[in-house]
Amino acid sequence: MAATLDQVYSSACSLPRPDLGSLVSQLLGDLSEPLDNTGDAELEAIADAREAEMENDPAMTLSHEDMLVFIQSRRR
């Protein structure tokens, strides 16, 4: 049985925040091009887009403490 995108998305959204963060990190790492050749203007646009996403839905953001826990868990 193949899962639909909606089923995968729903399952992913039900993960605990640290696990969801790990999944997102892995997906971005697999899908993203390296940022080495990205100019300052492009990096600012990326940061602005992320800030807008956080303002649109603050519940989907991680607290600073949660982010530190996530970073520490990735170092192990």
C-alpha positions in Angstrom: 0.0 0.0 0.0 1.4 3.3 -1.0 1.0 6.3 1.3 -0.4 9.5 -0.1 1.3 12.8 0.4 -1.5 13.9 2.8 -1.0 10.7 4.9 2.7 11.2 5.1 2.2 14.9 6.0 -0.3 14.1 8.6 1.9 11.5 10.2 4.9 13.8 10.1 2.9 16.6 11.8 2.0 14.2 14.6 5.6 13.6 15.5 7.1 15.2 18.7 8.8 18.5 17.9 12.3 17.2 18.2 11.6 14.3 15.8 9.8 16.6 13.4 12.8 18.9 13.5 15.1 16.0 12.8 12.9 14.9 9.8 12.8 18.4 8.4 16.6 18.7 8.8 17.2 15.5 7.0 14.8 16.4 4.2 16.3 19.8 3.7 19.7 18.3 3.7 18.7 15.8 1.0 16.8 18.3 -1.1 18.7 21.5 -0.7 21.5 22.7 -2.8 24.6 23.9 -1.0 24.4 27.6 0.1 28.0 28.2 -0.7 27.2 30.1 -3.9 24.3 32.0 -2.4 24.7 35.7 -2.2 23.8 37.9 0.7 20.6 39.1 -0.9 19.4 35.5 -1.4 20.3 34.6 2.2 18.4 37.6 3.4 15.4 36.6 1.3 15.5 33.1 2.8 15.7 34.6 6.3 12.8 37.0 5.6 10.7 34.1 4.2 11.3 32.0 7.4 10.5 35.0 9.6 7.2 35.5 7.7 6.4 31.8 8.2 6.9 32.1 11.9 4.8 35.2 12.2 2.0 33.5 10.2 1.9 30.5 12.6 3.8 31.0 15.8 2.6 27.6 17.1 4.8 25.9 14.4 8.0 27.5 15.7 10.4 25.9 18.1 11.4 27.7 21.3 15.1 28.5 21.7 15.3 25.8 24.4 13.8 23.2 22.1 16.2 24.2 19.3 19.1 23.8 21.7 17.9 20.3 22.7 17.5 19.4 19.1 21.1 20.6 18.3 22.5 18.7 21.3 20.6 15.5 20.2 22.2 15.8 16.7 25.7 15.9 18.1 25.4 12.5 19.8 
